[in-house]
């Protein structure tokens, strides 16, 4: 009998930027509620290209268990199903465990990300005093961090962060948690801005081809509507409405051209479904 393949754990189904979680799923599950609650509390300044004014936004995330099937296939540029950040969680604190299993698991994880061209990732090392007391052959946290950075981060040492007893009430734990949230918001926003910019550039290129034979308004509509959904996801409702205004203007122009005896570029124009 073939082994049953586990389905990815989906922690929330809302329409939010996707963040995948690899490594110790039990560790992350214990922190999920706190993370989902506190991630959007502090606003981030969102600076965009083309001279558009910066805005303050509250970032949320849809955390899912890491699976290779979730990574975008070549040619798939959809944003709503695009994982913007990949996080590896571990509370490893001894030499043998790191060498025997954690390091190899991280290597597989990063290998899959490289294969799909995914460069937005973060490794989180959770430190627990309680776990340390029950372990022998302990490496200091700084040594574990150094090993991971040397093995995986190269010149990106900021892609590996320590999280000190996040469920405790101590000032050290709270400071560590606050620093981690800031790092997570920053990386998520950086990835989102970068990939949204690419999506908009591709959409403009597609729009500029609207006078070419075979250009489909329906295909273009689906692309710009997804952009509207993305703005709605960020609660930028005015920007979302702008996308529909532009689509309405473009559609109206085609109707007018057709009424005046012009050529309708897309043979699928009137198959537009609402």
GIVENJO-V682820 format. One record per helix or strand of 3 or more residues. SS is the DSSP state (~ for helix, > for strand). FROM is the first residue (numbers start at 1). TO is the last residue. Records with the same first field share a line. If there is no record, write none. Layout:
# GIVENJO-V682820
SS: FROM-TO ; FROM-TO
This chain:
# GIVENJO-V682820
>: 18-23 ; 44-46 ; 55-57 ; 62-65 ; 83-90 ; 121-127 ; 160-164
~: 25-38 ; 68-70 ; 95-115 ; 129-133 ; 141-153 ; 157-159 ; 171-208 ; 217-233 ; 237-259 ; 269-271
